[in-house]
Every structure is written in C-alpha cells, then in structure tokens.
Amino acid sequence: MRQAYSTQLAIVTGILVLFIAGAFALIQSPEVLESPGITAITVGQAVPHPIEGHEDCNSCHGRKGMKAYPISHLGWKNESCTKCHR
C-alpha cells in the first residue's frame, strides 16, 4: 500500500513540475506575445538609439553588457528584441 502511494505521489509531482515548467516557458517566450489579442502587452519601450549598425543587441545588453536587459529576457533570441521594442 505504501509503495503504491509513493508511486502515485511521484507521478502527480512529476506532472505538476512539467506543467509549471511549461507555464513558465510560455510566459518567457516572446513568440507567445505575438498573438493579435495580446497587442497591449507587446508594446515595449522604444529603442533609444539607432538600430542600424547595432543589430546584435546582446553585444551591449547581454549579461555582461553595458546595460543589461531584464532577467525576464534571458534566453531570448537576438531577433526577438525588435518584435516588442521599436
């Protein structure tokens, strides 16, 4: 009986962990924000400098850059920046 309970608990815990990890992955993904119904969220701050010649955002805004981006942007591709920031 105790072994069956432990197995069930492990399965439920594993499913819960996968669900929470998936939810956080969706929240952190900029592609999710491209939905037409969520346009109010996708409007980011304007880029305060010309983008021409500075296409690699991570060179200045990476973890060790002059002006780091927020922790919520970690793991995003460089191409994601201009989807929200104009």
Secondary structure, 3 states (H helix, E strand, C coil): CHHHHHHHHHHHHHHHHHHHHHHHHHHHCCCHHHCHHHHHHHCCCCCCCCCCCCCCHHHHHCCCCCCCCCHHHCCCCHHHHHHHCC
